[in-house]
Structures are given as C-alpha cells and as structure tokens.
Amino acid sequence: MDLRVRAQVAVEQACNALAAELSDDDMRKVTSIIEAAMRDAVETAAAESRKAASACCEADRDMAHKISSEITRANTALIANLQGLR
C-alpha cells in the first residue's frame, strides 16, 4: 500500500472516530497533509538509517557507503513515486 492510500485510510479513520464528514476538497487537503507528514517521516528515517550504517560500519567504509547508497536510492524512488501522485 503506497503512502497516498495510507493517508486516505488515516483520514477516513479519523473522520469515523470523530463522526465527521469532509467534502471531497477537504478530504484531498487533509490527505495531502498526512501524506506530507508521512513523506517527512520516511526522509527522516532514511537519514537516520544512513547515519546508523555509517556508524555501524565505520571500520568498513566501503560497506557503509554501499548501505547508505542503497538507502538513498530507495528513498529517492519513494519520494519520486509520491511526487508523481500529486
């Protein structure tokens, strides 16, 4: 499930919990806000993972670089996918 779908599910669950109904426009706005928060969380987690890989593999810089590069590639692909959904 991609982040947009997860964001839509989160909005629906919040509306159900609050017994609220949103217009289609408001639903899109709130979904975008939640999606942006998720994207920021993913970027932060990826940055922390890269730092951890570097710290963990300090003795083997090549391995740390490979792990960091893979994390960066995965994060870039995810962000590109999210931006394509807009």
HELIX and SHEET records of a PDB file:
HELIX    1   1 LEU A    3  LEU A   18  1                                  16    
HELIX    2   2 ASP A   24  CYS A   56  1                                  33    
HELIX    3   3 ARG A   61  GLY A   84  1                                  24    
END                                                                             
